Amino acid sequence: MTEQPKETKVRLRTEILQTAPYRQGKPAPANSFKLSSNENPFPPLPEVLEAIAAISINRYPDAAATKLSERLAERFGLSRDEVHVGSGSVSILAQLIQAAARPGEEVLYSWRSFEAYPGLVTVAGATSVQVPNTPEHRHDLEAMANAVTDKTRVAIVCTPNNPTGTIVTKSEFEGFMSAVPDDVLVILDEAYVEFVTDSNAVNGKELLGKYENLVILRTFSKAYGLAGLRVGYALGPSRILDAARVTAIPLSVTEAAQLGAMAALDHESKLLERVKVLTERRDATVAQVRALGLPVPQSQSNFFWLPSGEDSSQVNDRLLDHGIVGRLLAPGGIRISIGEAESVEPLLEACKQIASEFQSLTNLPIPN
Ligand SMILES: *Cc1c(COP(=O)(O)O)cnc(C)c1O
């Protein structure tokens, strides 16, 4: 065997070398619950499995995801070019950022928010501008609007926010849209919109056609339980979505993904029943965790945020002791997905122990 040279002289972009590759939630050890990736705990519907078994994998997929795009266009009252399907909404985020922001230009978002945002901005060569969340772990949309400069090309609003579970209200969002110049692309990331039960929350569906600079992102990964198929979509002005189609890697949405998504829409009512089970489980779990005195914000998503500051890694160890694998997002806290019914009891046991052991946490105010 030849020895591998220890150092490569190949010149790589400094900012890429300085960025950590995407780290997935840990695989859960046996006898534990994987609550680290906001996945849907229900197994796929048999109808979805049947649909994806029928594909010819020796053929390339339909590059334009024609049937699924038409289906979504009809559902939202849009034309087909106002819909863009991607291999997960994260890939559409990457496409939009690349289409809009050059080196030296800025992409604005709240922080903490989705851990994929910083990396996507770096890869595009643009600069992240992170606006801190409010003490209640919500987007500070006024501060975000004030952070817009003549270099801002994209502003991302994530509601419900990953990882804090908090929402942006309709009036907050409308205020933001009127404050932001209309040459800035605003992306409303609604990966968890199906879990929202608060009627004050903004819903992108009601804003379609209202703003020339707004794109809405949704996904089949969470509520529809198709995370493994990789399929999401964008709704918005065709001129912006055409730009995303240019930066997209062709043929990355597989036929299985397209057919699986169509089957999920065909059997949507069954999936939405499951969503209801999960939102009820969320409300019950979050209420009990808050009753223990832990400073967990109300969640409108399929996860909740356990702020744990300096103690994050020890708190995470307590969860692991009880077989709960959450997502440690240091510094700051742990995001815990709402999972199987059987996960609730060990999760609450763990939280009880955390509340008694870490007074630094129970001394914090519980957000409204
Ligand atoms: C999960 C998630 C997505 C979507 O992921 P895909 O699987 O790529 O569709 C997008 N935004 C946020 C905030 C998420 O948490």
The ligand as an SDF file (V2000), in Angstrom:
LIG
                    3D

 15 15  0  0  0  0  0  0  0  0999 V2000
  -36.2430   20.2270    8.6440 C   0  0  0  0  0  0  0  0  0  0  0  0
  -36.1640   21.6280    8.1950 C   0  0  0  0  0  0  0  0  0  0  0  0
  -36.2140   21.9660    6.8350 C   0  0  0  0  0  0  0  0  0  0  0  0
  -36.5030   20.9920    5.7630 C   0  0  0  0  0  0  0  0  0  0  0  0
  -35.6690   20.0320    5.5360 O   0  0  0  0  0  0  0  0  0  0  0  0
  -35.8050   19.1530    4.2160 P   0  0  0  0  0  0  0  0  0  0  0  0
  -35.8250   17.7850    4.7630 O   0  0  0  0  0  0  0  0  0  0  0  0
  -34.5860   19.4990    3.4530 O   0  0  0  0  0  0  0  0  0  0  0  0
  -37.0440   19.5230    3.4820 O   0  0  0  0  0  0  0  0  0  0  0  0
  -36.1940   23.2950    6.4640 C   0  0  0  0  0  0  0  0  0  0  0  0
  -36.1220   24.2620    7.3680 N   0  0  0  0  0  0  0  0  0  0  0  0
  -36.0840   23.9830    8.6750 C   0  0  0  0  0  0  0  0  0  0  0  0
  -36.0470   25.1030    9.6310 C   0  0  0  0  0  0  0  0  0  0  0  0
  -36.0790   22.6740    9.1280 C   0  0  0  0  0  0  0  0  0  0  0  0
  -36.0150   22.4180   10.4210 O   0  0  0  0  0  0  0  0  0  0  0  0
  1  2  1  0
  2  3  1  0
  2 14  2  0
  3  4  1  0
  3 10  2  0
  4  5  1  0
  5  6  1  0
  6  7  2  0
  6  8  1  0
  6  9  1  0
 10 11  1  0
 11 12  2  0
 12 13  1  0
 12 14  1  0
 14 15  1  0
M  END
$$$$
